[in-house]
């Protein structure tokens, strides 16, 4: 079952492990895979953050123990970087490593974030076109969409596709009859006039930073939803807890009249 990272606690703990491990690394060793993802700010599931991951480009062998997963790899000069003073695989190399090895839903989550950061889809596809995991990488990269604004939205989109529901438009802006902006919907099914909203702590954290208390933010969201409903739209909301077993899908299916 997915153990999603919403409050970033797992990422914070993993980052601490990475910094604690750094002084003990040998030469020509770079943080990679999930550890590099954390340093680059890519989303990862909590289950992927139980061990520090590195690649060794010099001597030595790969090794796995309860706290460290070391791989052997050849890295080009453009495939390494320094992030927060630590040696790490570059953003592009990190993404290529992850989409080759992660299950489809997690690969999409990473690929969405990578494209949103400005990485080129064609370049990533070219860099993963052969070798182990190439088909897995291609599936995730071709499905990816840079408009996804959070890991939860990425996972939601995969769940919608897996359920056989019509695929939505993303980040649609809505206005009332007077042209006043009502807000943006995470997912939009135009034909059905249905808006899908993934409610994660990241979204509410962003709204709280804009000012106001939790109660005010919740009330503002309710007013926005009522305004959208007054325009004839249906709004379906779901949270992190509903993602692992796709518990939101039946509600969404009813609204889309796809039974």
Secondary structure, DSSP 8 states (H G I E B T S, - for coil): -----SS-HHHHHHHHHHHHHHTT--TTEEE-HHHHHHHHT----GGG-SSEEEEE-SSS--EE-SSEEEEE----GGGEEEETTEEEE-HHHHHHHHHHHS-HHHHHHHHHHHHHTT--HHHHHHHTSSSTTHHHHHHHHHH--TT--SHHHHHHHHHHHHTT----EEEEEEE-TT--EEEEEEEEEGGGTEEEEEE-HHHHHHHHHTSS-HHHHHHHHHHHHHHHHHTT-EEEEEEGGGTTTTTTHHHHHHHHT--
